Amino acid sequence: MRQITIFVIFSALASAARADALLFPDPASAAELQAAASAAPAVVAAAAAAQAWDHAVPYASLVRDAAKAANVRPELLHALINAESGYRPGARSPAGAVGLMQLMPGLLRRYNVRDPMDPKQNIAAGARYVRELLDRFGDDVSLVLAAYNAGEYAVVRAGNRIPSFGQTRAFVPKVMALYDKFVSAAAAAEGVPRD
């Protein structure tokens, strides 16, 4: 009985000591807690800003996944989707292009797209095509955009320059402006100055 009483007293003292430590931490711990608490709003703000550039953009997670898989910038894919379909997955052009990235039937076959209206499949195939174009045209984004719009062979026939088609000449600066806007927004969200 005496051992039980000593154990109960010891347990009560240990619980009181733990509570005391929580309520009255030592000065070093208090300073660390205060520093962490004051840094928390900055960390939360930075985390919110880091996702702010695309948090309200449709299909952002699908674009990020496809961009990562194809090793292309998500901002470029967003610029293309914005210009090509306005983020409408059921978009169809008179020329036969379909889906968010307005892929032609030949590209759909090349990338084995079973449902071109499925955003995931459409974006993934479009990202792979953009990667091929970047490789082919030495990462020259304006030529990539021209090839995306007019066809890669039209760019080659034009001497690896933007073809003189009116639609392509309007398309390239439009998408470049969107791309630059998205890259700037992403850089600002990450707190990185733009080159």
C-alpha positions as CSV (number, residue, x, y, z in Angstrom):
1,M,0.0,0.0,0.0
2,R,2.9,2.3,0.8
3,Q,4.4,1.7,-2.6
4,I,1.2,2.6,-4.4
5,T,0.9,5.8,-2.4
6,I,4.5,6.8,-3.3
7,F,3.9,5.9,-7.0
8,V,0.7,8.1,-7.1
9,I,2.6,11.0,-5.5
10,F,5.5,10.6,-7.9
11,S,3.1,10.4,-10.9
12,A,1.3,13.5,-9.7
13,L,4.6,15.4,-9.3
14,A,5.8,14.3,-12.8
15,S,2.5,15.5,-14.3
16,A,2.8,18.8,-12.6
17,A,6.3,19.2,-13.8
18,R,5.2,18.5,-17.4
19,A,2.4,21.0,-17.1
20,D,4.8,23.5,-15.5
21,A,7.2,23.1,-18.4
22,L,4.4,23.7,-20.9
23,L,3.0,26.8,-19.1
24,F,6.3,28.2,-18.0
25,P,9.0,27.1,-20.6
26,D,12.6,27.9,-19.9
27,P,13.8,31.2,-21.5
28,A,15.6,29.6,-24.4
29,S,12.4,27.6,-25.3
30,A,10.3,30.7,-25.0
31,A,12.5,32.6,-27.4
32,E,12.4,29.7,-29.9
33,L,8.7,29.5,-29.6
34,Q,8.3,33.3,-30.1
35,A,10.7,33.2,-33.2
36,A,8.7,30.4,-34.7
37,A,5.4,32.1,-34.0
38,S,6.6,35.4,-35.6
39,A,8.0,33.5,-38.6
40,A,4.8,31.5,-39.1
41,P,2.8,34.3,-40.9
42,A,5.7,34.8,-43.3
43,V,5.9,31.1,-44.0
44,V,2.2,30.9,-44.5
45,A,2.2,34.0,-46.8
46,A,5.1,32.6,-48.8
47,A,3.3,29.2,-49.2
48,A,0.2,31.0,-50.3
49,A,2.1,33.2,-52.8
50,A,4.0,30.2,-54.2
51,Q,0.7,28.7,-55.4
52,A,-1.0,32.0,-56.1
53,W,-0.1,32.4,-59.8
54,D,-2.1,29.3,-60.9
55,H,-4.4,28.5,-57.9
56,A,-7.5,29.8,-59.7
57,V,-6.5,28.5,-63.2
58,P,-8.5,25.5,-64.4
59,Y,-6.7,22.2,-64.7
60,A,-3.6,23.6,-62.9
61,S,-2.7,20.3,-61.3
62,L,-3.0,18.4,-64.6
63,V,-0.9,21.0,-66.3
64,R,1.8,20.7,-63.6
65,D,1.9,16.9,-63.8
66,A,2.0,16.9,-67.6
67,A,4.7,19.6,-67.7
68,K,6.8,17.7,-65.2
69,A,6.5,14.5,-67.1
70,A,7.4,16.2,-70.4
71,N,10.0,18.5,-68.9
72,V,8.3,21.7,-70.2
73,R,7.3,24.8,-68.3
74,P,3.7,24.7,-67.1
75,E,3.4,28.4,-67.9
76,L,3.9,27.5,-71.6
77,L,1.2,24.9,-71.5
78,H,-1.2,27.3,-69.7
79,A,-0.5,30.0,-72.4
80,L,-1.3,27.5,-75.2
81,I,-4.4,26.2,-73.5
82,N,-5.6,29.8,-72.8
83,A,-5.1,30.8,-76.4
84,E,-6.2,27.6,-78.1
85,S,-9.4,26.7,-76.2
86,G,-10.0,29.2,-73.5
87,Y,-9.8,26.2,-71.1
88,R,-12.8,24.6,-72.7
89,P,-12.2,20.8,-72.9
90,G,-14.9,20.3,-75.5
91,A,-13.5,22.9,-77.9
92,R,-13.4,21.9,-81.6
93,S,-11.9,23.9,-84.5
94,P,-13.1,24.0,-88.1
95,A,-9.8,22.4,-89.0
96,G,-10.4,19.4,-86.8
97,A,-8.4,20.3,-83.7
98,V,-10.0,19.2,-80.5
99,G,-9.8,19.6,-76.7
100,L,-8.0,21.9,-74.4
101,M,-4.8,22.0,-76.4
102,Q,-6.5,21.8,-79.8
103,L,-4.7,18.7,-81.0
104,M,-5.1,17.5,-84.6
105,P,-6.1,13.9,-85.4
106,G,-2.6,13.0,-86.4
107,L,-1.2,14.0,-83.1
108,L,-3.9,12.2,-81.2
109,R,-2.9,9.0,-83.1
110,R,0.8,9.7,-82.5
111,Y,0.3,9.9,-78.8
112,N,-2.4,7.2,-78.5
113,V,-5.0,9.6,-77.1
114,R,-8.2,7.5,-76.7
115,D,-10.4,10.3,-75.5
116,P,-9.2,13.7,-76.8
117,M,-11.9,15.5,-74.8
118,D,-10.4,14.1,-71.5
119,P,-8.4,17.0,-70.1
120,K,-5.7,14.7,-68.7
121,Q,-5.1,12.8,-71.9
122,N,-5.2,16.0,-74.0
123,I,-2.9,18.0,-71.8
124,A,-0.4,15.1,-71.5
125,A,-0.3,14.6,-75.3
126,G,0.0,18.4,-75.9
127,A,2.9,18.6,-73.4
128,R,4.7,15.8,-75.1
129,Y,4.3,17.5,-78.5
130,V,5.6,20.8,-77.1
131,R,8.7,18.9,-75.7
132,E,9.3,17.5,-79.2
133,L,9.0,20.9,-80.7
134,L,11.4,22.4,-78.1
135,D,13.9,19.7,-79.0
136,R,13.5,20.2,-82.7
137,F,13.7,24.0,-82.7
138,G,16.4,24.4,-80.0
139,D,14.2,25.7,-77.2
140,D,13.2,28.7,-79.4
141,V,9.7,29.3,-78.0
142,S,8.5,31.5,-80.8
143,L,9.4,28.8,-83.4
144,V,7.7,26.2,-81.2
145,L,4.5,28.3,-81.1
146,A,4.7,28.9,-84.8
147,A,5.1,25.1,-85.4
148,Y,2.3,24.4,-82.9
149,N,0.0,26.7,-84.9
150,A,1.1,26.2,-88.5
151,G,2.8,22.8,-88.3
152,E,6.4,22.0,-87.9
153,Y,7.0,21.5,-91.6
154,A,5.7,25.0,-92.3
155,V,8.3,26.4,-90.0
156,V,11.1,24.3,-91.6
157,R,9.9,25.4,-95.1
158,A,10.1,29.0,-94.0
159,G,13.8,28.5,-93.2
160,N,13.2,27.9,-89.4
161,R,11.4,31.2,-89.1
162,I,7.8,32.1,-88.4
163,P,5.8,31.4,-91.6
164,S,4.1,34.4,-93.2
165,F,0.6,33.0,-92.5
166,G,-1.5,35.8,-91.0
167,Q,-3.0,33.5,-88.3
168,T,0.4,32.3,-87.2
169,R,1.8,35.8,-87.2
170,A,-1.0,36.8,-84.8
171,F,-0.9,33.6,-82.8
172,V,2.8,33.7,-81.8
173,P,2.9,37.2,-80.1
174,K,-0.5,36.5,-78.4
175,V,0.8,33.3,-76.8
176,M,4.2,34.8,-76.1
177,A,2.5,37.6,-74.2
178,L,0.5,35.1,-72.2
179,Y,3.6,33.0,-71.5
180,D,5.6,36.0,-70.3
181,K,2.7,37.0,-68.1
182,F,2.4,33.5,-66.5
183,V,6.2,33.3,-66.1
184,S,6.3,36.7,-64.4
185,A,3.4,35.7,-62.1
186,A,5.2,32.5,-61.2
187,A,8.4,34.3,-60.5
188,A,6.7,36.9,-58.4
189,A,4.9,34.2,-56.4
190,E,8.2,32.5,-55.7
191,G,9.9,35.8,-54.9
192,V,12.4,35.3,-57.7
193,P,13.3,38.3,-59.9
194,R,12.7,37.6,-63.6
195,D,15.7,37.6,-65.9
